[in-house]
Amino acid sequence: MRITLFDIQAMKRDDKRIAMLTAYDTPSAALAERAGIPILLVGDSLGMTVQGHDTTLPVTLDDMIRHAGAVVRGTGRAMIVADLPFLTYATESDAIHSARRMMQEAGVQALKLEGGASLAPIVRRLTELGVPVMGHLGLTPQAQHTLGLRVQARQAAAARRLMDDALALQDAGAFAIVLELVPAPLAATLAQRLQIPVIGIGAGAGCDGQVQVWHDILGLLPGKSPRHAKRFAEIGTAIEAALRDYAAEVESGAFPTAAQSAGMDPAELAHALNTE
């Protein structure tokens, strides 16, 4: 049986920290679930981690449905949350159409939407229709051209707006909120004030949980990881070494060996080659 939004909210009440991780395909989703991670996010970050774009903006609804479906098929217990991509929920009609496709075609259990109080009416309508919604505040990557890639809500007025946005999303029915690149003291205050879980990314240890990007924590992308990410392994380096060994053995003739090959009865081969 899959983890539900009620299970996630109970984790907050029980003061149990929530681990959340992105996943974009069946193998990674299966590994994450076996590791015991309760929430997997099919993020539109796939635009950068999988598709090679500079931003999340080129990701389409069809892209999200395809990847989310793969994650759902690789799991049986984790709660699968999927992002709705850029401008696919700009109006109530758009949001309902996008939510219907994501829930029906991909089979996810919840959707994540970026935005604050102005988005609350859409969140309320979706939840009225039976769609669990996770909010996303702070740095919202779909709005990076207007916000910039920097810590948000450092000043009092902006912090007050962020708190108002969080309360508006909670009142509209959001079951949890992601806070991205928000000062740790502000995030901790929100986690204490809100009844729903606050899941941070670059928002300090005072949140109810944390979400990270698969590629960042495993060292799969070249270069330095974001400040908010910890590299728990250097899987990229290990993969590169394995591929170098593979190429070298092919070039030297050491691979494949008889162990990786199929045999044939010599008489059958002779018969096949007999042209008379």
C-alpha positions in Angstrom: 0.0 0.0 0.0 1.3 3.4 -0.9 2.2 6.1 1.6 -0.5 8.8 1.6 -0.7 12.5 2.5 -2.1 11.5 5.8 1.0 9.4 6.5 3.2 12.3 5.7 1.2 14.7 7.9 1.4 12.2 10.7 5.2 12.2 10.4 5.1 15.9 11.3 2.8 15.3 14.2 5.1 12.5 15.4 8.2 14.7 14.9 9.6 12.3 12.4 11.8 13.9 9.8 10.7 13.4 6.2 13.2 12.4 3.5 12.2 13.3 -0.1 14.3 12.8 -3.2 13.8 13.4 -6.9 13.5 10.5 -9.3 13.1 10.5 -13.1 13.1 6.8 -14.2 12.2 3.3 -13.1 15.6 2.1 -11.9 16.4 5.2 -9.7 12.8 5.1 -8.3 13.2 1.5 -7.4 16.5 2.1 -5.7 15.2 5.0 -3.7 12.2 3.1 -2.5 14.3 0.2 -1.4 16.4 2.7 0.5 13.2 3.6 2.5 12.6 7.1 1.1 8.9 7.8 1.6 8.3 10.6 -1.0 9.7 10.7 -4.5 9.4 13.9 -6.5 9.4 13.7 -10.3 10.7 17.3 -10.6 10.7 19.4 -13.7 14.4 19.7 -12.7 14.6 16.8 -15.2 15.0 19.6 -17.8 18.5 20.2 -16.5 19.5 16.8 -15.0 18.2 14.6 -17.8 17.5 16.7 -20.9 20.5 19.1 -20.8 18.6 22.4 -20.7 19.8 25.4 -18.6 16.4 25.9 -16.9 13.2 24.0 -16.1 11.1 26.1 -18.6 11.4 23.8 -21.7 9.9 20.8 -19.9 6.5 19.9 -21.2 3.5 18.2 -19.7 4.1 15.2 -21.9 7.7 15.1 -20.6 6.5 15.0 -17.1 3.8 12.4 -17.7 6.4 10.1 -19.4 8.9 10.3 -16.6 6.4 10.2 -13.8 4.8 7.1 -15.2 8.2 5.4 -15.2 8.7 6.4 -11.6 5.3 5.0 -10.6 6.0 1.7 -12.4 9.3 1.4 -10.5 7.6 1.7 -7.1 4.8 0.3 -5.0 5.0 2.1 -1.6 6.6 5.5 -2.0 4.3 8.5 -2.5 5.0 9.9 -6.0 4.6 13.7 -6.4 5.1 15.3 -9.8 5.7 18.9 -10.8 3.3 20.6 -13.1 5.6 22.4 -15.6 5.8 26.0 -16.6 2.4 27.7 -17.4 0.4 24.4 -17.4 -1.6 25.7 -14.4 -1.9 29.4 -15.2 -5.7 29.2 -15.1 -8.1 27.0 -13.2 -9.0 25.3 -16.5 -5.4 24.7 -17.4 -4.7 23.3 -13.9 -7.6 20.9 -14.1 -6.6 19.7 -17.5 -3.0 19.2 -16.5 -3.9 17.5 -13.2 -6.3 15.1 -14.9 -3.6 14.0 -17.4 -0.9 13.7 -14.7 -3.1 11.7 -12.4 -4.8 9.5 -15.0 -1.9 8.9 -17.4 1.1 8.8 -15.1 -0.7 7.5 -12.0 1.0 9.9 -9.5 -0.5 10.5 -6.1 0.0 14.2 -5.8 1.1 17.3 -7.7 3.5 20.1 -6.8 2.8 23.7 -7.9 5.0 26.8 -7.5 3.4 30.0 -6.2 1.9 31.7 -3.2 -1.4 33.4 -2.3 -2.2 34.2 -5.9 -2.2 30.5 -6.6 -4.4 29.6 -3.6 -7.7 29.6 -5.6 -6.3 27.0 -8.0 -4.9 24.9 -5.1 -8.3 25.1 -3.4 -10.2 24.0 -6.6 -7.8 21.1 -7.3 -8.1 19.8 -3.7 -11.9 20.1 -3.9 -11.7 17.8 -7.0 -9.6 15.3 -5.1 -6.1 16.2 -6.2 -3.5 16.3 -3.4 -1.4 19.5 -3.8 2.1 20.2 -2.5 3.1 23.9 -2.5 6.5 25.4 -3.4 7.7 28.7 -2.1 10.9 30.7 -1.8 13.0 30.2 -5.0 10.6 28.9 -7.5 12.7 27.8 -10.5 9.9 28.4 -13.0 10.1 32.1 -12.0 13.9 32.3 -11.9 14.0 35.0 -14.6 12.1 37.4 -12.3 13.5 36.1 -8.9 17.1 35.3 -9.7 18.9 32.2 -8.5 19.5 33.5 -5.0 18.3 33.1 -1.4 14.8 34.6 -1.1 13.0 36.5 1.7 16.0 37.9 3.5 14.3 41.2 4.2 11.4 41.7 6.6 8.8 42.6 4.0 9.6 39.7 1.8 9.7 37.3 4.8 6.2 38.5 5.8 4.9 37.9 2.3 6.4 34.4 2.3 4.7 33.6 5.6 1.4 34.9 4.2 1.8 32.8 1.1 2.5 29.7 3.2 -0.6 30.3 5.3 -2.7 30.9 2.2 -1.6 27.6 0.6 -2.3 25.8 3.9 -5.7 27.3 4.1 -6.4 26.4 0.4 -5.7 22.7 1.2 -2.1 22.1 0.4 -0.9 19.0 2.3 2.8 20.1 2.5 5.0 22.9 1.3 8.5 22.9 -0.2 10.7 25.9 0.8 13.7 26.5 -1.5 16.6 28.8 -0.7 15.0 30.5 2.3 16.9 31.7 5.4 17.1 28.9 7.9 15.5 30.9 10.8 12.6 31.9 8.7 12.1 28.3 7.5 12.2 27.0 11.0 9.6 29.6 12.1 7.3 28.5 9.3 7.7 24.8 10.2 6.7 25.6 13.8 3.7 27.8 12.8 2.2 25.7 10.0 0.2 22.5 10.7 1.3 20.9 7.4 4.9 19.6 6.8 7.5 22.1 5.5 10.1 20.4 3.4 13.3 22.3 2.8 15.9 22.5 0.2 18.6 25.0 1.1 16.4 26.2 4.0 18.2 24.8 7.0 17.7 22.0 9.5 14.6 23.4 11.1 12.2 22.1 8.5 10.1 19.0 8.9 12.0 17.3 6.1 14.4 17.7 3.3 14.3 17.2 -0.5 17.4 16.9 -2.7 18.1 16.2 -6.3 19.2 12.6 -7.2 22.1 13.8 -9.3 23.4 16.2 -6.7 23.7 13.9 -3.8 25.2 11.1 -5.9 27.8 13.2 -7.7 26.5 12.3 -11.1 27.0 15.7 -12.7 30.4 17.3 -13.4 31.4 20.4 -11.4 30.6 21.6 -7.9 27.3 20.7 -6.4 24.9 23.4 -5.1 25.7 24.7 -1.7 22.5 23.1 -0.2 23.5 19.7 -1.5 25.8 17.1 0.1 27.5 14.6 -2.1 26.9 11.3 -0.3 28.8 9.4 -3.0 30.8 9.9 -6.2 28.8 7.6 -8.4 29.7 9.6 -11.5 33.4 9.0 -11.0 32.7 5.2 -10.5 30.6 5.1 -13.6 33.2 6.8 -15.7 35.9 4.4 -14.4 33.7 1.4 -15.3 33.1 2.7 -18.8 36.8 3.3 -19.3 37.4 -0.3 -18.3 34.7 -1.5 -20.7 36.1 0.4 -23.6 39.7 -0.8 -22.9 38.6 -4.4 -22.8 36.7 -4.1 -26.1 39.7 -2.5 -27.7 42.1 -5.1 -26.4 39.9 -8.0 -27.2 39.6 -9.1 -23.5 35.8 -8.7 -23.7 33.7 -10.6 -24.4 34.9 -14.0 -23.3 33.3 -17.4 -23.7 31.4 -16.6 -20.5 29.5 -13.9 -22.3 29.0 -15.8 -25.6 26.7 -18.6 -26.8 28.1 -21.8 -28.3 26.9 -23.9 -31.3 27.2 -27.5 -32.3 30.0 -27.7 -34.8 28.0 -30.1 -36.9 25.1 -27.6 -37.1 27.5 -24.8 -38.2 29.1 -27.1 -40.8 25.7 -28.0 -42.1 24.7 -24.3 -42.3 27.9 -23.5 -44.2 27.5 -26.4 -46.6 26.5 -24.8 -49.9 26.4 -28.1 -51.9 
